[in-house]
Amino acid sequence: MRIEGTFTVAAPRERVFAEITNPALMASCVPGCESIEVVDPKTYRARVLVEVGPIKARFNLIVEVTAEEPPARVLSVTRGEEGSRASLLSAHNELMLSPTEGGGTAVKYVSEVSVTGRLGKFGLGMMKKKAESLGAKFAETFRGKIEAAAVS
C-alpha cells in the first residue's frame, strides 16, 4: 500500500532537516510512539501502539536510515512485528524537503507499506485511511513543535 502526503512548516529547510532527523523529537511526534532507542547513528528501535478499529497492536520496530542527502532527502526502511508475530510490518520510506516562498519548507513523504497477519486482515481502504490519519497527526504535531520553537 502506498501512503503519501505533503505538509509545510514555517521554518528553513536546514532546520526542518535537523529536526526531522532527530530521533527524540520524531518519537514525540509519531502518534502512539511509546519509546525510542538509538541503536547507532542510523538505526533506531521503537515501540509503537496502533489502533485500527477494535484492534490494538503494539509493534516493536527497527528503523534504518539507508541514505541521507542533507537538507533535501532521507530514505529509510522500517520493519517490525507485533508481539508473537501476530502482525508484521515493512515499509520503505522517502522523505523530501524543498524550500517554499517565504522561507518555509514543504515536506513530502512517500511510504510503500506492507502489513500482514492480524492487522493485514483489515481491508486496504481501512488501513490506508488509518495511515493517512496518523500522517496528518504527525504533521500537525511536528509543525506545531518546530513553529512554536521558532517563536520562543
C-alpha positions in Angstrom: 0.0 0.0 0.0 1.3 3.4 -1.0 1.0 6.2 1.6 2.0 9.7 0.7 1.4 13.3 1.9 2.7 16.8 2.0 2.7 19.5 4.6 4.5 22.8 5.1 6.5 24.1 8.1 7.2 27.8 8.6 11.0 27.2 9.2 14.0 27.0 6.9 14.8 23.7 5.2 18.1 23.2 7.1 16.3 23.5 10.4 13.5 21.2 9.4 16.0 18.6 8.2 17.9 18.8 11.5 14.7 18.3 13.5 13.2 15.6 11.3 16.3 13.5 11.7 16.3 13.9 15.5 15.0 10.6 16.9 13.8 12.0 20.2 11.8 14.8 18.5 10.4 12.3 15.9 9.3 9.9 18.7 7.4 12.8 20.4 5.5 13.5 17.1 4.6 9.9 16.0 1.1 9.0 17.2 1.3 6.0 19.6 5.1 6.0 19.9 5.8 4.7 23.4 9.6 4.6 23.3 12.6 5.0 21.1 16.2 3.8 21.5 19.1 4.9 19.4 21.0 1.7 18.4 23.6 3.6 16.3 23.5 6.9 14.3 21.5 5.3 11.5 19.4 2.7 13.4 16.6 3.1 15.9 14.4 0.8 17.8 10.9 2.0 18.6 7.7 0.7 20.2 4.5 2.0 18.7 0.9 1.3 19.6 -1.5 1.3 16.6 -5.3 1.1 16.9 -7.3 0.0 13.9 -11.0 -0.4 14.6 -11.3 -2.6 17.7 -7.8 -3.9 17.4 -4.8 -2.5 19.4 -1.4 -3.6 18.1 1.9 -2.8 19.8 4.7 -3.0 17.3 8.4 -3.4 18.0 10.1 -1.7 15.1 13.6 -1.2 13.7 14.1 1.9 11.6 17.2 2.1 9.5 18.2 5.2 7.7 19.6 3.9 4.4 20.6 7.3 2.7 20.6 11.0 3.6 21.1 14.0 1.3 21.1 16.9 3.7 19.0 19.1 3.7 16.8 17.6 0.9 16.1 13.9 1.3 16.1 10.9 3.7 15.5 7.2 2.8 14.7 4.7 5.4 13.4 1.2 5.9 11.1 0.2 8.8 10.5 -3.4 9.8 8.9 -4.9 12.8 6.3 -7.2 14.4 3.6 -7.2 16.9 4.2 -9.4 19.9 4.3 -13.1 18.9 4.4 -12.1 15.3 0.6 -11.6 15.1 1.2 -8.8 12.6 4.3 -8.0 10.5 5.1 -4.5 9.1 7.5 -3.5 6.5 7.9 0.0 4.9 10.3 1.7 2.5 10.1 5.4 3.2 11.2 8.5 1.3 11.1 12.0 2.8 11.8 15.0 0.6 12.2 18.6 1.8 12.0 21.6 -0.5 12.1 25.4 0.2 8.9 27.4 -0.2 8.5 31.0 -1.0 8.7 33.0 2.2 11.5 30.8 3.8 9.4 27.8 4.8 9.8 24.1 3.9 7.5 21.7 2.1 7.8 18.2 3.5 6.7 15.3 1.2 6.7 11.7 2.4 6.1 8.5 0.5 5.9 5.0 2.0 5.4 1.6 0.5 3.9 -0.3 3.4 3.1 -3.9 3.8 1.1 -5.2 6.8 0.4 -8.9 7.2 -1.2 -11.0 9.9 -3.9 -9.8 12.2 -3.9 -6.2 11.1 -3.4 -7.2 7.4 -6.9 -8.8 7.5 -8.4 -5.3 7.5 -9.3 -4.0 4.1 -6.8 -1.9 2.2 -9.2 1.1 2.4 -9.4 1.0 6.2 -5.6 0.5 6.6 -4.9 3.4 4.2 -7.4 5.7 5.9 -5.7 4.9 9.3 -2.2 5.5 7.9 -3.3 8.9 6.4 -4.9 9.9 9.7 -1.6 9.0 11.5 0.4 11.0 8.9 -1.9 14.1 9.4 -1.5 13.9 13.2 2.3 13.6 12.8 2.4 16.6 10.5 0.3 18.7 12.9 2.4 17.8 15.9 5.7 18.2 14.1 4.7 21.6 12.6 3.5 22.8 16.0 6.7 21.9 17.8 9.0 23.4 15.2 7.0 26.6 14.7 6.5 27.1 18.4 10.2 26.8 19.0 10.9 29.4 16.3 8.6 31.9 18.1 10.2 31.4 21.5 
